[in-house]
Amino acid sequence: MGNDNKRLQHLQERAFDSVRRLRELDLTTLEAEVLIRLMDGKRTAAELVDDIYGQRRGEVGYEASRKRTQRALKNLERRGFVSTRILGRDRPYRMTKHGIAVLASIALEEVIPNTISLAHIGVFTITILLGVALLVYSQVISIQVRLVIILLFASFFTFFGFSLSLLLFLIGRVS
């Protein structure tokens, strides 16, 4: 009997922890519905309105439901949960890798992943500082300090290339 109480208490703690993590996401009911529908695969805004509200184009109240759904999609897109192609008319929305990881962290005992780590911020900061130093130093350049200018150029462009590759990696991770 004591073993069952421990198991029940553990399940209760996990359930409370999952609910707390879900609340931390600060999703509206509609946003949660949209995410649930997108877990099954890509959907256009019109398909989401049909799935969630049971309304099709031309029906009474469709436009209001479509606008609510569009606002929810834009908010989820801004937060990195969903994305869509940039071009096209009926663009299907889909969950991003970041969105899937965040939702998986609710059920599993994992930490919500950060999109940008401290190492990324450090590389970007060093790149900016080297660029500023290069700009400032180029204004007061003298002939004797060519080696310093060459080192600044080499460092800046090395970190600039590294920053660009990190940026492309981060964009790929979110999309």
ZIRAJO-V673104 format. One record per backbone hydrogen bond with DSSP energy under -0.5 kcal/mol. CO is the residue of the C=O (numbers start at 0). NH is the residue of the N-H. E is the energy in kcal/mol with one decimal. If there is no record, write none. Layout:
co & nh & e
CO & NH & E
CO & NH & E
This chain:
co & nh & e
0 & 4 & -1.7
1 & 5 & -1.9
2 & 6 & -2.2
3 & 7 & -2.6
4 & 8 & -2.6
5 & 9 & -2.4
6 & 10 & -2.4
7 & 11 & -2.4
8 & 12 & -2.5
9 & 13 & -2.3
10 & 14 & -2.4
11 & 15 & -2.6
12 & 16 & -2.4
13 & 17 & -2.4
14 & 18 & -2.4
15 & 19 & -2.4
16 & 20 & -2.4
17 & 21 & -2.3
18 & 22 & -2.3
19 & 23 & -1.9
20 & 24 & -0.9
21 & 24 & -0.6
21 & 26 & -0.5
22 & 25 & -1.4
27 & 31 & -2.3
28 & 32 & -2.3
29 & 33 & -2.6
30 & 34 & -2.4
31 & 35 & -2.3
32 & 36 & -2.3
33 & 37 & -2.4
34 & 38 & -1.2
35 & 39 & -0.5
36 & 39 & -0.9
37 & 40 & -0.6
42 & 92 & -3.7
43 & 47 & -2.1
44 & 48 & -2.3
45 & 49 & -2.1
46 & 50 & -2.7
47 & 51 & -3.0
48 & 52 & -2.3
48 & 53 & -0.8
48 & 54 & -0.9
49 & 53 & -0.9
55 & 58 & -2.1
58 & 61 & -1.7
60 & 64 & -1.9
61 & 65 & -2.8
62 & 66 & -2.4
63 & 67 & -2.1
64 & 68 & -2.3
65 & 69 & -2.7
66 & 70 & -2.3
67 & 71 & -2.1
68 & 72 & -2.6
69 & 73 & -2.7
70 & 74 & -2.3
71 & 75 & -2.4
72 & 76 & -2.5
73 & 77 & -2.4
74 & 78 & -1.6
75 & 80 & -2.6
75 & 81 & -0.8
76 & 79 & -1.0
79 & 98 & -0.6
80 & 95 & -2.6
82 & 93 & -2.2
88 & 90 & -1.4
89 & 91 & -0.5
91 & 84 & -0.6
92 & 42 & -2.0
93 & 82 & -2.3
95 & 99 & -2.3
96 & 100 & -2.3
97 & 101 & -2.4
98 & 102 & -2.3
99 & 103 & -2.4
100 & 104 & -1.6
101 & 105 & -0.6
102 & 105 & -0.9
102 & 106 & -1.0
103 & 107 & -2.5
104 & 109 & -0.7
107 & 109 & -1.7
116 & 120 & -2.0
117 & 121 & -2.4
118 & 122 & -2.3
119 & 123 & -2.5
120 & 124 & -2.5
121 & 125 & -2.6
122 & 126 & -2.3
123 & 127 & -2.2
124 & 128 & -2.8
125 & 129 & -2.7
126 & 130 & -2.2
127 & 131 & -2.5
128 & 132 & -2.7
129 & 133 & -2.4
130 & 134 & -2.1
131 & 135 & -2.8
132 & 136 & -2.9
133 & 137 & -1.9
134 & 138 & -0.7
135 & 138 & -1.0
135 & 139 & -0.8
136 & 139 & -0.6
137 & 140 & -0.5
141 & 144 & -1.0
142 & 145 & -0.8
144 & 148 & -1.7
145 & 149 & -2.5
146 & 150 & -2.4
147 & 151 & -2.5
148 & 152 & -2.6
149 & 153 & -2.7
150 & 154 & -2.7
151 & 155 & -2.9
152 & 156 & -2.6
153 & 157 & -2.0
154 & 158 & -2.6
155 & 159 & -2.7
156 & 160 & -2.1
157 & 161 & -2.1
158 & 162 & -2.8
159 & 163 & -2.3
160 & 164 & -2.2
161 & 165 & -2.3
162 & 166 & -2.6
163 & 167 & -2.4
164 & 168 & -2.1
165 & 169 & -2.7
166 & 170 & -2.4
167 & 171 & -2.3
168 & 172 & -1.9
169 & 173 & -1.8
170 & 174 & -2.3
172 & 97 & -0.5
